[in-house]
Amino acid sequence: MMKKIFWILLDNRMGSVGQAKGIEQELDTNLFEVVEKNLVYSRWAGLPNIIRRDTLLGITNPEILQSGIPDFVLSTSRRTVSAALYLKKHHPHVHLLQLMFPGRYGADQFDKIFLPFHDANKKVMPNFYFTTGSPHRINAKTLRESADLWQSHFDKLPRPLTALIIGGAIKGKTFTQENAAALAHAVLALKHKIGGSLLVTDSRRTGADAEHLIMEILKDIPSHRFLWGSQDKNPLLGYYACADNIIVTGDSVSMCCEACGTGKPVFIFEGNRWLTAKHLRFTQSLFDGHYAVRLEQGCDTFVGGKILYPSAEIAEEIAKLVK
């Protein structure tokens, strides 16, 4: 059987790209020849899909979709939906796949729409496929390679190493000084109990004031830091690979899922009046599945061990569509 041509529509949304890369590394190379299509947008790409419909409006490099004919197309964000529908219009045989809810327009054109369970409050359609958490790129091979690359950078730090991965503002809700201080003091309490060092990284969404406050509270703990704006090589994969346990804020689905993909003890900070109902459904699904626990007194007894890896599950579902 000839390999099926599998296009992945990528854009500048790094969370979506990370999810797509996770699925890509699990696709059966005996079945698929994978081609990444990196879309570049103009301001018109921000229009709702009900307006863009099945056109290439808002895409400044349409030529990459007009050479070759795919058998499968994976749309990775809401903005890539119109491009996927354009390809379906011109190649009716193509199998359309979607990560995350695409919006109501054109949703029935997709063979499968892959969604995390915390999005299950939307009206369920027959083509929905639900997973715990979202797909990601963290697997045994990624961790081995990253450990080989980064372990020497952390050799002088006392163990245990705790990765501290900080997000920030979401949907108009700032990451307040109150929550920043609560996070830092919870980290401080944990490290006073178990000892060792920190591997710290944050986000553009963290904000300078919150970042400064957290770093000030944690200043006496030995650490390796990669803070927003640094021009150094990003050590995040090294943090996942080399840490003995991981603290992550619950605002980022991708960061939490990646952390839970390591199989290490993961402690999630939820904060006070910060996370949305959707975020809280998500973190609860990780607690219920025994992938993580809340960052709170006594959390250090959680030993981890259960691995969250929806990428492989989704790749298996895709393979079932090959005829």
Secondary structure, DSSP 8 states (H G I E B T S, - for coil): ---EEEEEEE-S-HHHHHHHHHHHTTS-TTTEEEEEEE--B-GGGGS-HHHHTTS-TTBS-GGGGSSS--SEEEE-SSTTHHHHHHHHHH-TT-EEEEES---STTGGG-SEEEEEGGGTTS---TTEEEESS---S--HHHHHHHHHHHGGGGTTS-SSEEEEE----BTTB---HHHHHHHHHHHHHHHHHH--EEEEE--GGG-HHHHHHHHHHTTTS-EEEE-TT--S---HHHHHHH-SEEEEETT-HHHHHHHHTT-S-EEEE-TTTTS-HHHHHHHHHHHHTTS-EESSTTGGG--------HHHHHHHHHHTT--
